[in-house]
Amino acid sequence: MRELVEAIESPDAAPADLAALGVPHSYRAAVLHKADAGLFDGVPLRERRPADSLHVEEVPTPEPGPGEVLVAVMASAVNYNTVWSALFTPVSTFASLERYGRLGGLAARHDLPYHVIGSDLAGVVLKCGQGVRRWRTGDRVVAHCVSVELEDPEGHGDPMLDPEQRIWGYETNFGGLADLALVKATQLLPKAAHLTWEEAASPGLVNSTAYRQLVTPQGAGMKQGDNVLIWGAVGGLGSYATQLALAGGANPICVVSSPEKAALARSLGAELIIDRSAEGYRFWSDPHTQDPTEWKRFGRRIRDLTGGEDVDIVFEHPGRETFGASVYVTRKGGTVVTCASTAGYVHEYDNRYLWMSLKRIIGTHCANYREAWLANRLIVQGRIHPTLSRTYPLTDVARAVDSVHRNEHHGKIGVLCLSPTEGLGVTDPELRARHEDAINRFRTTAVTDRVVTGVAA
């Protein structure tokens, strides 16, 4: 692996030099063991520890089949699905691997007694399977996390509707928290030349998810002038939603959980900010009862900020904790668009405020390849910037996952895989120099507070 890293980082190395090194027979990876799937049975979610389930160990290297690519992973990142995987919630990921394996063929390889997790990467193409035309050994790439089979007609209007659509590294094996990863060629995107490996690895899943959720017709179809309420506006998803809203001429109303995070939202360019902890919003009076008076107080606060206007779009992802309030504060004819439920999957809201005011609830899930390509294009052009705040080595991946589990982070948490140190991988220093402050914005703001409600900040 040391020779591989040296060849990747050498300015004089050619693709042939990389190919000549061959493919290692095994590699380091962050894995879960199938035998541990019941490890946390009966343990409350907040008491579960990723360190008890995540292991870094050597696993055999898979051979890329037709249409597949083996990537040398320089860096990866942690997402909420990484947390769910490590905590075996809401179900063990091994059930997904078993279902995928039953398709047979190449899919059968994914049903293993271990699961290599992780749905982001930045690295270099090491080996291509038969039929791969766009990509070559030595190409610098990032990975889109959606894997599709596209043998069913339903997937050919929008690949996200493919019955065999899966999230790589979560519902498939051979994920990105490793020294090597196996992906389909239709998951690869060009790496931004002005970013380091760890910076380039961090936007993938969340940036494309936020792009589909806000910008596309499959999501909210955001337009100039829209008021967009963004929960967790400096978290992994929210930090990209805030940037996309600003870049698209909308007015983000950023919900955060501390003065430090409010300052970080302002540094992104947001002006309308609600610190929900400081203002004491409690949408539930007890675990079973919501408090509509708090919805109304929240709505008044929004109108104070917008000059009397309600929000056109709510960017939802916390779920149970906030969903009732989200439906209430949306304007008549407006849209609540949701992509996750980090604070609970069972949502409750007063349907009178939905049907009588002609509001819509739209579910979105990650992005198709075209959407991911367009979202990544904004990163490559330097229009949307990484929100990486901290990195860990692969050997310390459990601590990285735990920091997201306990909401002790802001932006994205990166993981160095083959890259021996931060700061490597930049091939366009001129473009980087123009955006250095924006690229490092989340690194230079220290935020360590926790959110006791369970809502991502």
JOHU-V272487 format. One line per field, one symbol per residue. ss: DSSP state (h for helix, s for strand, l for the rest). phi: phi as a letter, one per 40 degrees, with the letter a starting at -180 (. if undefined). burial: + if it has 24 or more other ideal C-beta (glycine too) atoms within 12 Angstrom, else -. Layout:
BEGIN
ss->???
phi->???
burial->???
END
This chain:
BEGIN
ss->lhhhhhhhhlllllhhhhhhlllllsssssssshhhllllllllhhhllhhhhlsssssslllllllssssssssssslhhhhhhhhllllllhhhhhhhhlllhhhhhhlllssslllllssssssslllllllllllssssllsslllllhhhhllhhhllllssllllllllllslssssshhhsssllllllhhhhhhlhhhhhhhhhhhllllllllllllsssslllllllhhhhhhhhhhlllssssssllhhhhhhhhhhlllssssllllllllsssllsslhhhhhhhhhhhhhhhllllssssssllllllhhhhhhhssssssssslllllllllllllhhhhllllsssslllllhhhhhhhhhhhhlllllllsssssshhhhhhhhhhhhllllllsssssllllllllllllhhhhhhhhhhhllllllllllllllllll
phi->.ccccccccccccbdccccccgbdcaacacbbbdccdcdbdgcddcccbdccbcbbacbccccccdgbbcbcccababbccccddccfbcacccccccccdccggccccccbcbbcbhbbababcbabcdgcbcbbdhccbbbcccbbcfcbcccccadccddbcbccgbbbcgcccacbabbcdcbcbcccccbcdccccccdccccccccccccccbcgdbdgccbcbcfcbcdccccccccccccgcbcbccbbacccccccccchcbbbbcccccgcbcbcadbbcbcccdccccccccdccggccccbbccacgdcbcdcccccccdgcbbbbbaacbhcccbaccdccccbfcbbbcbafacccccccccdccdcgcbbdbcbabbcdcbccccccccdcfcbagbbcbcbcccacgchcbbccccdcbdccccdcccbcbbcbbccgcdc
burial->+--++-+++--------+--+-++--++++++++-++-++-------+-+--++++--+-++-++-+++++++++++++++++++++++--+++-+++-++----++-++++-++++++++++++++++--+--+-++++++++++++++-------+++-+-+++++++++++++++++++++++++++++++++++++++++++++++++++++-+++++---+++++++++++++++++++++++-+++++++++-+++++++++++-++++++---++++-----+---++--++-++--++--+++++++++++++++++++++++--+++++++++++--+++---++----++++++++++++++++++-+++-+++++++++++++-++++++++++++++++++++++++--+++++-----+--+--++++++-+-+-+-+-+++++
END
